[in-house]
Amino acid sequence: MTAKNLPPSYDNIARHEVFPELNHDERARYNFLANLNKHLAHVSQGNAIAFEQRVQPKFKEEHGRDFKTKEELGAAMAKDQHYQTWSALRRSTMEMRQQAGRSMTYRQAFALKKRVDKLNEGKDSLILDDSVQVPPYLLAVDNHLMPGSYHTELIEGDVANAANYDGGLFVTTAGLLGKYSDGGGEAIAQWLKNNHPEFAPKRILDIGCGIGHNTLPIAKHYPDAEVVAIDTGKPMLRYGHARSVALGYDNVKFMQAEASKLPFEDESFDWIQTTMFLHETGGKSIYNIMKEIHRCLKKGGITMHIEQPQYTDDMSLYEKWIRDWDAYNNSEPYWSKMHDIDPKELMEASGFNGEHYMQIGAQAVNDLDDGTQKADEPEDHGRSPIWNVFGVWKK
């Protein structure tokens, strides 16, 4: 009998020359956590039932009215036992995932560094700059509960956290982003190719590239373009560049730079992209970043941004609240504010013409879907491989 509706086994993940090595027990832990993550997406559906059948009626009975804010709703839901169980388990899966990856990568930290250094040696396509500072809003949190986040180095030339991220994203998403965890970049590159075949960018900028999961599909689909991938975390850039070299790419440059202070000339890129990056920017930085994007984008060029769905007036308080779970429980404190922003207004405030604004839906391209994944899978709010993509052509 064939098992149905299970995440792909971790053995199916694509490996490369700098990918961390896992022993039997480490793979078993990852497979367990991937399955638990997928199971919890189903358990989450009980939160809606608890809200509709218990929490909302009780609140109306006690207060004589319905909820006015998602915060008020959240305070009431926090007392429900089903939500408490689901939330505790979901938080635990991420903590366990990070600790499993942390122990796995740190036991081989020097070996990983050696392999990365060998691939990066003598390459002018990796540019690190000590003058670039990690923004305070990133220093303030351990994103996704990863100790040290994207930037911390415990040894000289450290890449352990980057390797942890590379190996673990498959687990967090239960394999829904494909064998390279690049389903977002692949989706947007395919969409642009299919819908605008005339578009032939010569220079592309990927902001907040991390290790380049979503950069490389863009470079693959536009091999004649120079792709510049920027981030502030040195470990991510070192590892991402070595990964790119190991996978055979020669048109990608990894560069340390800060998104709100782009070190590029005016109108120097045909396409500027972010993928699940803007929700990690704090304060007013998102406005500064978008103004820099407008400055650096050529006329006739496009900027596109992949995120989980924005909060709109027609979205229920319950949905806004459940989508806010990561903000309060997964070390994503800027999530709520970013998703409350009207993206069209953001772009217009940054200098773009709203008449050329566009918004589309995109689903991850999953090359591991062998037919066992059901089309009617419940949405795992905050981790769904179905995104809201907003952007604008600069005319």
C-alpha positions as YAML, in Angstrom:
chain: A
units: angstrom
residues:
- id: 1
  name: MET
  ca: [0.00, 0.00, 0.00]
- id: 2
  name: THR
  ca: [1.35, 3.43, -0.97]
- id: 3
  name: ALA
  ca: [1.34, 6.10, 1.72]
- id: 4
  name: LYS
  ca: [-0.72, 9.10, 0.66]
- id: 5
  name: ASN
  ca: [-0.55, 12.74, 1.59]
- id: 6
  name: LEU
  ca: [2.79, 12.51, 3.40]
- id: 7
  name: PRO
  ca: [5.69, 14.94, 3.01]
- id: 8
  name: PRO
  ca: [8.48, 13.70, 0.75]
- id: 9
  name: SER
  ca: [11.26, 11.94, 2.61]
- id: 10
  name: TYR
  ca: [14.30, 14.04, 3.47]
- id: 11
  name: ASP
  ca: [16.35, 11.67, 1.29]
- id: 12
  name: ASN
  ca: [14.77, 13.42, -1.71]
- id: 13
  name: ILE
  ca: [16.33, 16.79, -0.93]
- id: 14
  name: ALA
  ca: [18.87, 18.00, -3.49]
- id: 15
  name: ARG
  ca: [22.43, 17.95, -2.22]
- id: 16
  name: HIS
  ca: [25.43, 19.87, -3.43]
- id: 17
  name: GLU
  ca: [29.08, 20.22, -2.56]
- id: 18
  name: VAL
  ca: [28.59, 22.40, 0.53]
- id: 19
  name: PHE
  ca: [25.38, 20.82, 1.80]
- id: 20
  name: PRO
  ca: [25.77, 19.59, 5.39]
- id: 21
  name: GLU
  ca: [26.12, 15.85, 5.97]
- id: 22
  name: LEU
  ca: [23.44, 14.14, 8.04]
- id: 23
  name: ASN
  ca: [23.67, 10.85, 9.83]
- id: 24
  name: HIS
  ca: [20.77, 8.39, 10.20]
- id: 25
  name: ASP
  ca: [19.39, 9.91, 13.41]
- id: 26
  name: GLU
  ca: [19.57, 13.47, 12.07]
- id: 27
  name: ARG
  ca: [17.61, 12.50, 8.96]
- id: 28
  name: ALA
  ca: [15.07, 10.67, 11.13]
- id: 29
  name: ARG
  ca: [14.55, 13.78, 13.29]
- id: 30
  name: TYR
  ca: [14.01, 15.92, 10.20]
- id: 31
  name: ASN
  ca: [11.53, 13.46, 8.72]
- id: 32
  name: PHE
  ca: [9.61, 13.36, 12.00]
- id: 33
  name: LEU
  ca: [9.46, 17.16, 12.18]
- id: 34
  name: ALA
  ca: [8.39, 17.54, 8.54]
- id: 35
  name: ASN
  ca: [5.53, 15.10, 9.15]
- id: 36
  name: LEU
  ca: [4.57, 16.84, 12.38]
- id: 37
  name: ASN
  ca: [4.54, 20.23, 10.62]
- id: 38
  name: LYS
  ca: [2.20, 18.87, 7.96]
- id: 39
  name: HIS
  ca: [-0.02, 17.22, 10.56]
- id: 40
  name: LEU
  ca: [-0.29, 20.49, 12.48]
- id: 41
  name: ALA
  ca: [-1.61, 22.23, 9.37]
- id: 42
  name: HIS
  ca: [-4.60, 19.89, 9.71]
- id: 43
  name: VAL
  ca: [-4.82, 20.38, 13.48]
- id: 44
  name: SER
  ca: [-4.93, 24.13, 12.86]
- id: 45
  name: GLN
  ca: [-8.32, 23.78, 11.21]
- id: 46
  name: GLY
  ca: [-9.69, 23.04, 14.66]
- id: 47
  name: ASN
  ca: [-8.82, 26.59, 15.68]
- id: 48
  name: ALA
  ca: [-11.50, 27.92, 13.34]
- id: 49
  name: ILE
  ca: [-14.02, 25.47, 14.80]
- id: 50
  name: ALA
  ca: [-13.05, 26.48, 18.34]
- id: 51
  name: PHE
  ca: [-13.45, 30.13, 17.41]
- id: 52
  name: GLU
  ca: [-16.85, 29.71, 15.76]
- id: 53
  name: GLN
  ca: [-18.36, 27.27, 18.24]
- id: 54
  name: ARG
  ca: [-16.84, 28.28, 21.58]
- id: 55
  name: VAL
  ca: [-14.77, 31.45, 21.71]
- id: 56
  name: GLN
  ca: [-16.88, 33.85, 19.65]
- id: 57
  name: PRO
  ca: [-20.27, 32.84, 21.18]
- id: 58
  name: LYS
  ca: [-18.86, 33.10, 24.71]
- id: 59
  name: PHE
  ca: [-17.42, 36.55, 24.02]
- id: 60
  name: LYS
  ca: [-20.71, 37.79, 22.58]
- id: 61
  name: GLU
  ca: [-22.58, 36.43, 25.59]
- id: 62
  name: GLU
  ca: [-20.21, 38.13, 28.05]
- id: 63
  name: HIS
  ca: [-19.79, 41.46, 26.23]
- id: 64
  name: GLY
  ca: [-22.93, 41.84, 24.19]
- id: 65
  name: ARG
  ca: [-20.94, 42.45, 21.01]
- id: 66
  name: ASP
  ca: [-18.47, 40.86, 18.60]
- id: 67
  name: PHE
  ca: [-14.70, 41.36, 18.57]
- id: 68
  name: LYS
  ca: [-13.45, 44.77, 17.48]
- id: 69
  name: THR
  ca: [-9.75, 43.99, 16.99]
- id: 70
  name: LYS
  ca: [-7.62, 40.98, 16.19]
- id: 71
  name: GLU
  ca: [-5.77, 41.59, 19.47]
- id: 72
  name: GLU
  ca: [-9.01, 41.29, 21.41]
- id: 73
  name: LEU
  ca: [-9.82, 38.12, 19.48]
- id: 74
  name: GLY
  ca: [-6.36, 36.71, 20.17]
- id: 75
  name: ALA
  ca: [-6.66, 37.28, 23.92]
- id: 76
  name: ALA
  ca: [-9.86, 35.26, 23.94]
- id: 77
  name: MET
  ca: [-8.47, 32.48, 21.74]
- id: 78
  name: ALA
  ca: [-5.40, 32.18, 23.97]
- id: 79
  name: LYS
  ca: [-7.67, 30.68, 26.65]
- id: 80
  name: ASP
  ca: [-8.92, 27.89, 24.39]
- id: 81
  name: GLN
  ca: [-7.35, 24.47, 24.99]
- id: 82
  name: HIS
  ca: [-7.30, 23.43, 21.34]
- id: 83
  name: TYR
  ca: [-5.45, 26.58, 20.36]
- id: 84
  name: GLN
  ca: [-3.07, 26.22, 23.29]
- id: 85
  name: THR
  ca: [-2.16, 22.68, 22.24]
- id: 86
  name: TRP
  ca: [-1.73, 23.53, 18.56]
- id: 87
  name: SER
  ca: [0.28, 26.68, 19.25]
- id: 88
  name: ALA
  ca: [2.60, 24.96, 21.74]
- id: 89
  name: LEU
  ca: [3.27, 22.13, 19.29]
- id: 90
  name: ARG
  ca: [3.85, 24.48, 16.38]
- id: 91
  name: ARG
  ca: [6.31, 26.53, 18.40]
- id: 92
  name: SER
  ca: [8.02, 23.34, 19.55]
- id: 93
  name: THR
  ca: [8.47, 22.07, 16.00]
- id: 94
  name: MET
  ca: [10.42, 25.20, 15.09]
- id: 95
  name: GLU
  ca: [12.51, 25.08, 18.26]
- id: 96
  name: MET
  ca: [13.29, 21.41, 17.68]
- id: 97
  name: ARG
  ca: [14.05, 22.06, 14.02]
- id: 98
  name: GLN
  ca: [16.51, 24.81, 14.88]
- id: 99
  name: GLN
  ca: [18.23, 22.84, 17.60]
- id: 100
  name: ALA
  ca: [18.47, 19.73, 15.42]
- id: 101
  name: GLY
  ca: [20.02, 21.80, 12.63]
- id: 102
  name: ARG
  ca: [22.26, 23.69, 15.03]
- id: 103
  name: SER
  ca: [23.77, 20.53, 16.52]
- id: 104
  name: MET
  ca: [24.14, 18.97, 13.07]
- id: 105
  name: THR
  ca: [25.92, 21.94, 11.47]
- id: 106
  name: TYR
  ca: [28.13, 22.89, 14.42]
- id: 107
  name: ARG
  ca: [29.60, 19.42, 14.67]
- id: 108
  name: GLN
  ca: [30.91, 19.96, 11.13]
- id: 109
  name: ALA
  ca: [31.40, 23.73, 11.21]
- id: 110
  name: PHE
  ca: [35.10, 23.62, 10.29]
- id: 111
  name: ALA
  ca: [34.56, 21.08, 7.51]
- id: 112
  name: LEU
  ca: [31.74, 23.20, 6.05]
- id: 113
  name: LYS
  ca: [33.90, 26.31, 6.20]
- id: 114
  name: LYS
  ca: [36.73, 24.50, 4.43]
- id: 115
  name: ARG
  ca: [34.50, 23.36, 1.57]
- id: 116
  name: VAL
  ca: [32.96, 26.81, 1.22]
- id: 117
  name: ASP
  ca: [36.37, 28.54, 1.27]
- id: 118
  name: LYS
  ca: [37.65, 26.24, -1.48]
- id: 119
  name: LEU
  ca: [34.79, 27.12, -3.81]
- id: 120
  name: ASN
  ca: [34.93, 30.84, -3.02]
- id: 121
  name: GLU
  ca: [38.69, 31.24, -3.27]
- id: 122
  name: GLY
  ca: [39.80, 33.69, -5.94]
- id: 123
  name: LYS
  ca: [36.25, 34.48, -7.10]
- id: 124
  name: ASP
  ca: [35.41, 38.14, -7.69]
- id: 125
  name: SER
  ca: [31.68, 37.27, -7.66]
- id: 126
  name: LEU
  ca: [31.68, 37.28, -3.83]
- id: 127
  name: ILE
  ca: [32.01, 40.77, -2.37]
- id: 128
  name: LEU
  ca: [32.08, 41.20, 1.41]
- id: 129
  name: ASP
  ca: [32.31, 44.65, 2.97]
- id: 130
  name: ASP
  ca: [33.19, 45.21, 6.63]
- id: 131
  name: SER
  ca: [31.72, 48.71, 6.46]
- id: 132
  name: VAL
  ca: [28.21, 47.32, 5.92]
- id: 133
  name: GLN
  ca: [26.33, 47.10, 9.19]
- id: 134
  name: VAL
  ca: [23.58, 44.62, 9.97]
- id: 135
  name: PRO
  ca: [20.45, 46.76, 10.58]
- id: 136
  name: PRO
  ca: [19.42, 47.11, 14.24]
- id: 137
  name: TYR
  ca: [16.03, 45.54, 13.54]
- id: 138
  name: LEU
  ca: [17.79, 42.34, 12.44]
- id: 139
  name: LEU
  ca: [20.23, 42.37, 15.35]
- id: 140
  name: ALA
  ca: [17.26, 42.58, 17.74]
- id: 141
  name: VAL
  ca: [15.77, 39.17, 16.88]
- id: 142
  name: ASP
  ca: [16.69, 35.57, 16.12]
- id: 143
  name: ASN
  ca: [14.61, 35.19, 12.97]
- id: 144
  name: HIS
  ca: [12.58, 31.98, 12.82]
- id: 145
  name: LEU
  ca: [13.99, 31.16, 16.29]
- id: 146
  name: MET
  ca: [17.39, 30.41, 14.73]
- id: 147
  name: PRO
  ca: [19.99, 31.28, 17.40]
- id: 148
  name: GLY
  ca: [22.21, 34.00, 15.99]
- id: 149
  name: SER
  ca: [19.91, 34.55, 13.02]
- id: 150
  name: TYR
  ca: [21.52, 35.17, 9.63]
- id: 151
  name: HIS
  ca: [24.59, 37.12, 10.70]
- id: 152
  name: THR
  ca: [26.24, 35.56, 13.79]
- id: 153
  name: GLU
  ca: [29.71, 34.00, 13.42]
- id: 154
  name: LEU
  ca: [31.10, 31.75, 16.14]
- id: 155
  name: ILE
  ca: [34.27, 30.90, 14.22]
- id: 156
  name: GLU
  ca: [36.15, 32.95, 11.66]
- id: 157
  name: GLY
  ca: [34.47, 32.60, 8.28]
- id: 158
  name: ASP
  ca: [31.50, 30.81, 9.85]
- id: 159
  name: VAL
  ca: [28.76, 29.37, 7.59]
- id: 160
  name: ALA
  ca: [27.05, 27.03, 10.07]
- id: 161
  name: ASN
  ca: [23.83, 29.04, 10.40]
- id: 162
  name: ALA
  ca: [23.56, 29.31, 6.63]
- id: 163
  name: ALA
  ca: [23.97, 25.54, 6.32]
- id: 164
  name: ASN
  ca: [21.36, 25.12, 9.05]
- id: 165
  name: TYR
  ca: [18.96, 27.29, 7.06]
- id: 166
  name: ASP
  ca: [19.66, 25.40, 3.84]
- id: 167
  name: GLY
  ca: [19.12, 22.00, 5.39]
- id: 168
  name: GLY
  ca: [16.12, 22.94, 7.51]
- id: 169
  name: LEU
  ca: [13.85, 24.94, 5.22]
- id: 170
  name: PHE
  ca: [12.72, 21.68, 3.65]
- id: 171
  name: VAL
  ca: [11.53, 20.56, 7.10]
- id: 172
  name: THR
  ca: [9.71, 23.77, 8.01]
- id: 173
  name: THR
  ca: [7.78, 23.73, 4.72]
- id: 174
  name: ALA
  ca: [7.30, 19.93, 4.69]
- id: 175
  name: GLY
  ca: [8.96, 19.77, 1.29]
- id: 176
  name: LEU
  ca: [6.38, 21.99, -0.43]
- id: 177
  name: LEU
  ca: [9.05, 24.24, -1.99]
- id: 178
  name: GLY
  ca: [10.74, 21.44, -3.90]
- id: 179
  name: LYS
  ca: [14.06, 19.62, -3.66]
- id: 180
  name: TYR
  ca: [16.08, 22.86, -3.70]
- id: 181
  name: SER
  ca: [13.54, 24.80, -1.58]
- id: 182
  name: ASP
  ca: [13.41, 27.24, -4.48]
- id: 183
  name: GLY
  ca: [9.71, 27.06, -5.34]
- id: 184
  name: GLY
  ca: [9.16, 30.80, -4.84]
- id: 185
  name: GLY
  ca: [11.90, 31.95, -7.19]
- id: 186
  name: GLU
  ca: [10.93, 29.31, -9.72]
- id: 187
  name: ALA
  ca: [7.28, 30.40, -9.64]
- id: 188
  name: ILE
  ca: [7.97, 34.08, -10.20]
- id: 189
  name: ALA
  ca: [10.55, 33.45, -12.94]
- id: 190
  name: GLN
  ca: [8.14, 31.14, -14.76]
- id: 191
  name: TRP
  ca: [5.29, 33.64, -14.40]
- id: 192
  name: LEU
  ca: [7.37, 36.44, -15.89]
- id: 193
  name: LYS
  ca: [8.59, 34.23, -18.72]
- id: 194
  name: ASN
  ca: [5.05, 33.08, -19.56]
- id: 195
  name: ASN
  ca: [3.30, 36.43, -19.23]
- id: 196
  name: HIS
  ca: [5.99, 38.77, -20.52]
- id: 197
  name: PRO
  ca: [8.11, 36.77, -22.98]
- id: 198
  name: GLU
  ca: [9.33, 40.04, -24.51]
- id: 199
  name: PHE
  ca: [11.00, 41.08, -21.25]
- id: 200
  name: ALA
  ca: [14.76, 40.50, -21.50]
- id: 201
  name: PRO
  ca: [16.46, 41.94, -18.41]
- id: 202
  name: LYS
  ca: [20.20, 42.45, -18.57]
- id: 203
  name: ARG
  ca: [20.72, 43.24, -14.89]
- id: 204
  name: ILE
  ca: [18.66, 41.85, -12.01]
- id: 205
  name: LEU
  ca: [18.87, 42.65, -8.29]
- id: 206
  name: ASP
  ca: [17.65, 40.23, -5.60]
- id: 207
  name: ILE
  ca: [17.39, 41.99, -2.23]
- id: 208
  name: GLY
  ca: [17.62, 39.95, 0.98]
- id: 209
  name: CYS
  ca: [18.85, 36.92, -0.94]
- id: 210
  name: GLY
  ca: [19.87, 34.78, 2.04]
- id: 211
  name: ILE
  ca: [21.70, 31.78, 0.58]
- id: 212
  name: GLY
  ca: [20.15, 32.33, -2.84]
- id: 213
  name: HIS
  ca: [17.37, 29.73, -2.76]
- id: 214
  name: ASN
  ca: [15.14, 31.99, -4.84]
- id: 215
  name: THR
  ca: [17.93, 33.81, -6.67]
- id: 216
  name: LEU
  ca: [19.23, 30.86, -8.65]
- id: 217
  name: PRO
  ca: [15.94, 30.02, -10.44]
- id: 218
  name: ILE
  ca: [15.90, 33.60, -11.73]
- id: 219
  name: ALA
  ca: [19.50, 33.22, -12.91]
- id: 220
  name: LYS
  ca: [18.57, 29.93, -14.57]
- id: 221
  name: HIS
  ca: [15.65, 31.37, -16.52]
- id: 222
  name: TYR
  ca: [17.61, 34.49, -17.52]
- id: 223
  name: PRO
  ca: [21.12, 33.13, -18.19]
- id: 224
  name: ASP
  ca: [22.17, 36.18, -20.22]
- id: 225
  name: ALA
  ca: [21.45, 38.53, -17.32]
- id: 226
  name: GLU
  ca: [23.84, 39.57, -14.57]
- id: 227
  name: VAL
  ca: [22.12, 38.72, -11.29]
- id: 228
  name: VAL
  ca: [23.27, 40.61, -8.19]
- id: 229
  name: ALA
  ca: [22.17, 39.06, -4.88]
- id: 230
  name: ILE
  ca: [22.58, 41.19, -1.75]
- id: 231
  name: ASP
  ca: [22.28, 40.55, 1.96]
- id: 232
  name: THR
  ca: [23.87, 41.86, 5.15]
- id: 233
  name: GLY
  ca: [24.71, 38.46, 6.66]
- id: 234
  name: LYS
  ca: [28.22, 37.34, 5.77]
- id: 235
  name: PRO
  ca: [27.62, 33.65, 6.62]
- id: 236
  name: MET
  ca: [24.66, 33.58, 4.22]
- id: 237
  name: LEU
  ca: [26.62, 35.24, 1.43]
- id: 238
  name: ARG
  ca: [29.69, 32.99, 1.81]
- id: 239
  name: TYR
  ca: [27.59, 29.85, 1.80]
- id: 240
  name: GLY
  ca: [25.18, 31.09, -0.87]
- id: 241
  name: HIS
  ca: [28.01, 31.97, -3.24]
- id: 242
  name: ALA
  ca: [29.71, 28.59, -2.74]
- id: 243
  name: ARG
  ca: [26.36, 26.86, -3.26]
- id: 244
  name: SER
  ca: [25.85, 28.81, -6.48]
- id: 245
  name: VAL
  ca: [29.30, 27.85, -7.74]
- id: 246
  name: ALA
  ca: [28.76, 24.21, -6.76]
- id: 247
  name: LEU
  ca: [25.51, 24.16, -8.73]
- id: 248
  name: GLY
  ca: [27.23, 25.53, -11.82]
- id: 249
  name: TYR
  ca: [26.03, 29.14, -11.99]
- id: 250
  name: ASP
  ca: [28.36, 31.77, -13.41]
- id: 251
  name: ASN
  ca: [26.02, 34.77, -13.77]
- id: 252
  name: VAL
  ca: [25.33, 35.48, -10.08]
- id: 253
  name: LYS
  ca: [27.24, 37.90, -7.88]
- id: 254
  name: PHE
  ca: [26.76, 37.74, -4.09]
- id: 255
  name: MET
  ca: [27.37, 41.09, -2.43]
- id: 256
  name: GLN
  ca: [27.15, 42.44, 1.11]
- id: 257
  name: ALA
  ca: [24.92, 45.51, 1.06]
- id: 258
  name: GLU
  ca: [22.11, 47.12, 3.04]
- id: 259
  name: ALA
  ca: [18.75, 47.35, 1.29]
- id: 260
  name: SER
  ca: [17.91, 50.86, 2.46]
- id: 261
  name: LYS
  ca: [21.30, 52.18, 1.27]
- id: 262
  name: LEU
  ca: [21.85, 50.45, -2.06]
- id: 263
  name: PRO
  ca: [25.41, 51.03, -3.39]
- id: 264
  name: PHE
  ca: [24.27, 51.24, -7.01]
- id: 265
  name: GLU
  ca: [23.80, 54.01, -9.53]
- id: 266
  name: ASP
  ca: [20.39, 55.39, -10.43]
- id: 267
  name: GLU
  ca: [18.38, 53.30, -12.89]
- id: 268
  name: SER
  ca: [20.96, 50.49, -13.04]
- id: 269
  name: PHE
  ca: [18.68, 47.41, -12.89]
- id: 270
  name: ASP
  ca: [15.95, 46.06, -15.16]
- id: 271
  name: TRP
  ca: [14.34, 43.92, -12.46]
- id: 272
  name: ILE
  ca: [14.48, 44.25, -8.67]
- id: 273
  name: GLN
  ca: [13.08, 41.36, -6.64]
- id: 274
  name: THR
  ca: [12.40, 40.40, -3.02]
- id: 275
  name: THR
  ca: [11.10, 37.02, -1.85]
- id: 276
  name: MET
  ca: [9.74, 36.70, 1.70]
- id: 277
  name: PHE
  ca: [12.03, 39.52, 2.78]
- id: 278
  name: LEU
  ca: [9.94, 42.62, 3.42]
- id: 279
  name: HIS
  ca: [8.20, 41.13, 6.48]
- id: 280
  name: GLU
  ca: [11.60, 41.00, 8.20]
- id: 281
  name: THR
  ca: [12.19, 44.74, 7.91]
- id: 282
  name: GLY
  ca: [11.43, 46.90, 10.92]
- id: 283
  name: GLY
  ca: [10.39, 50.49, 11.57]
- id: 284
  name: LYS
  ca: [10.36, 52.77, 8.54]
- id: 285
  name: SER
  ca: [12.95, 50.71, 6.69]
- id: 286
  name: ILE
  ca: [10.40, 49.27, 4.26]
- id: 287
  name: TYR
  ca: [9.66, 52.78, 2.96]
- id: 288
  name: ASN
  ca: [13.35, 53.58, 2.61]
- id: 289
  name: ILE
  ca: [13.95, 50.29, 0.83]
- id: 290
  name: MET
  ca: [11.15, 50.89, -1.65]
- id: 291
  name: LYS
  ca: [12.43, 54.39, -2.39]
- id: 292
  name: GLU
  ca: [15.86, 52.90, -3.10]
- id: 293
  name: ILE
  ca: [14.25, 50.33, -5.38]
- id: 294
  name: HIS
  ca: [12.54, 53.13, -7.30]
- id: 295
  name: ARG
  ca: [15.84, 54.99, -7.60]
- id: 296
  name: CYS
  ca: [17.79, 51.99, -8.88]
- id: 297
  name: LEU
  ca: [15.14, 50.62, -11.26]
- id: 298
  name: LYS
  ca: [15.36, 51.54, -14.94]
- id: 299
  name: LYS
  ca: [12.41, 52.95, -16.80]
- id: 300
  name: GLY
  ca: [10.64, 50.04, -18.41]
- id: 301
  name: GLY
  ca: [11.82, 47.80, -15.57]
- id: 302
  name: ILE
  ca: [9.81, 45.82, -13.04]
- id: 303
  name: THR
  ca: [9.94, 45.27, -9.29]
- id: 304
  name: MET
  ca: [8.14, 42.30, -7.73]
- id: 305
  name: HIS
  ca: [7.72, 41.20, -4.12]
- id: 306
  name: ILE
  ca: [6.61, 37.78, -2.88]
- id: 307
  name: GLU
  ca: [4.95, 37.67, 0.54]
- id: 308
  name: GLN
  ca: [2.19, 35.89, 2.40]
- id: 309
  name: PRO
  ca: [-1.18, 37.62, 1.75]
- id: 310
  name: GLN
  ca: [-1.60, 41.22, 2.85]
- id: 311
  name: TYR
  ca: [-4.33, 42.05, 5.35]
- id: 312
  name: THR
  ca: [-7.28, 43.71, 3.64]
- id: 313
  name: ASP
  ca: [-10.57, 45.20, 4.77]
- id: 314
  name: ASP
  ca: [-12.46, 42.17, 3.49]
- id: 315
  name: MET
  ca: [-10.25, 39.71, 5.39]
- id: 316
  name: SER
  ca: [-11.86, 38.51, 8.62]
- id: 317
  name: LEU
  ca: [-10.41, 39.36, 12.01]
- id: 318
  name: TYR
  ca: [-9.93, 35.65, 12.61]
- id: 319
  name: GLU
  ca: [-7.82, 35.20, 9.48]
- id: 320
  name: LYS
  ca: [-5.71, 38.26, 10.28]
- id: 321
  name: TRP
  ca: [-5.14, 36.93, 13.78]
- id: 322
  name: ILE
  ca: [-4.19, 33.39, 12.75]
- id: 323
  name: ARG
  ca: [-1.83, 34.80, 10.11]
- id: 324
  name: ASP
  ca: [-0.23, 36.89, 12.86]
- id: 325
  name: TRP
  ca: [0.86, 33.76, 14.74]
- id: 326
  name: ASP
  ca: [4.43, 34.04, 13.43]
- id: 327
  name: ALA
  ca: [4.71, 37.61, 14.66]
- id: 328
  name: TYR
  ca: [4.08, 36.60, 18.25]
- id: 329
  name: ASN
  ca: [5.47, 33.06, 18.35]
- id: 330
  name: ASN
  ca: [8.11, 32.61, 15.66]
- id: 331
  name: SER
  ca: [10.34, 35.63, 16.21]
- id: 332
  name: GLU
  ca: [8.88, 37.61, 13.31]
- id: 333
  name: PRO
  ca: [7.97, 40.84, 15.17]
- id: 334
  name: TYR
  ca: [7.66, 43.00, 12.03]
- id: 335
  name: TRP
  ca: [5.25, 40.63, 10.32]
- id: 336
  name: SER
  ca: [2.00, 42.30, 11.46]
- id: 337
  name: LYS
  ca: [2.92, 45.85, 10.51]
- id: 338
  name: MET
  ca: [4.24, 44.84, 7.10]
- id: 339
  name: HIS
  ca: [1.12, 42.85, 6.25]
- id: 340
  name: ASP
  ca: [-1.12, 45.72, 7.36]
- id: 341
  name: ILE
  ca: [0.47, 48.01, 4.77]
- id: 342
  name: ASP
  ca: [-1.37, 48.70, 1.54]
- id: 343
  name: PRO
  ca: [1.32, 47.73, -1.01]
- id: 344
  name: LYS
  ca: [-0.05, 50.00, -3.72]
- id: 345
  name: GLU
  ca: [0.09, 52.99, -1.38]
- id: 346
  name: LEU
  ca: [3.61, 51.95, -0.34]
- id: 347
  name: MET
  ca: [4.78, 51.97, -3.95]
- id: 348
  name: GLU
  ca: [3.06, 55.23, -4.78]
- id: 349
  name: ALA
  ca: [4.68, 56.84, -1.73]
- id: 350
  name: SER
  ca: [8.03, 55.63, -3.05]
- id: 351
  name: GLY
  ca: [7.62, 57.34, -6.42]
- id: 352
  name: PHE
  ca: [5.97, 54.65, -8.56]
- id: 353
  name: ASN
  ca: [2.88, 55.34, -10.66]
- id: 354
  name: GLY
  ca: [-0.02, 53.39, -9.20]
- id: 355
  name: GLU
  ca: [-1.58, 52.99, -12.64]
- id: 356
  name: HIS
  ca: [1.10, 50.39, -13.40]
- id: 357
  name: TYR
  ca: [0.67, 48.50, -10.12]
- id: 358
  name: MET
  ca: [-0.15, 44.79, -10.31]
- id: 359
  name: GLN
  ca: [-0.98, 42.05, -7.86]
- id: 360
  name: ILE
  ca: [-1.05, 38.32, -8.63]
- id: 361
  name: GLY
  ca: [-1.21, 35.01, -6.82]
- id: 362
  name: ALA
  ca: [1.64, 32.54, -7.15]
- id: 363
  name: GLN
  ca: [2.02, 28.95, -6.01]
- id: 364
  name: ALA
  ca: [5.37, 27.30, -5.39]
- id: 365
  name: VAL
  ca: [6.71, 25.11, -8.14]
- id: 366
  name: ASN
  ca: [7.26, 21.80, -6.35]
- id: 367
  name: ASP
  ca: [9.39, 19.29, -8.25]
- id: 368
  name: LEU
  ca: [8.90, 16.77, -5.42]
- id: 369
  name: ASP
  ca: [5.16, 16.45, -5.85]
- id: 370
  name: ASP
  ca: [4.76, 12.86, -7.02]
- id: 371
  name: GLY
  ca: [0.98, 12.90, -6.91]
- id: 372
  name: THR
  ca: [0.63, 12.07, -3.21]
- id: 373
  name: GLN
  ca: [0.09, 15.74, -2.33]
- id: 374
  name: LYS
  ca: [-3.63, 16.52, -2.26]
- id: 375
  name: ALA
  ca: [-4.81, 19.62, -4.05]
- id: 376
  name: ASP
  ca: [-7.21, 20.43, -1.21]
- id: 377
  name: GLU
  ca: [-4.56, 20.51, 1.52]
- id: 378
  name: PRO
  ca: [-5.52, 22.96, 4.29]
- id: 379
  name: GLU
  ca: [-3.58, 26.19, 4.32]
- id: 380
  name: ASP
  ca: [-0.81, 26.42, 6.88]
- id: 381
  name: HIS
  ca: [-1.15, 30.13, 7.57]
- id: 382
  name: GLY
  ca: [2.21, 31.89, 7.43]
- id: 383
  name: ARG
  ca: [3.97, 28.91, 5.83]
- id: 384
  name: SER
  ca: [1.75, 28.31, 2.84]
- id: 385
  name: PRO
  ca: [3.45, 27.87, -0.55]
- id: 386
  name: ILE
  ca: [0.75, 30.13, -2.02]
- id: 387
  name: TRP
  ca: [1.81, 33.76, -2.08]
- id: 388
  name: ASN
  ca: [0.62, 37.25, -2.78]
- id: 389
  name: VAL
  ca: [2.91, 38.92, -5.31]
- id: 390
  name: PHE
  ca: [2.73, 42.67, -5.76]
- id: 391
  name: GLY
  ca: [4.77, 44.84, -8.04]
- id: 392
  name: VAL
  ca: [4.88, 47.62, -10.56]
- id: 393
  name: TRP
  ca: [6.37, 48.46, -13.92]
- id: 394
  name: LYS
  ca: [8.34, 51.69, -13.88]
- id: 395
  name: LYS
  ca: [7.10, 53.74, -16.80]
...
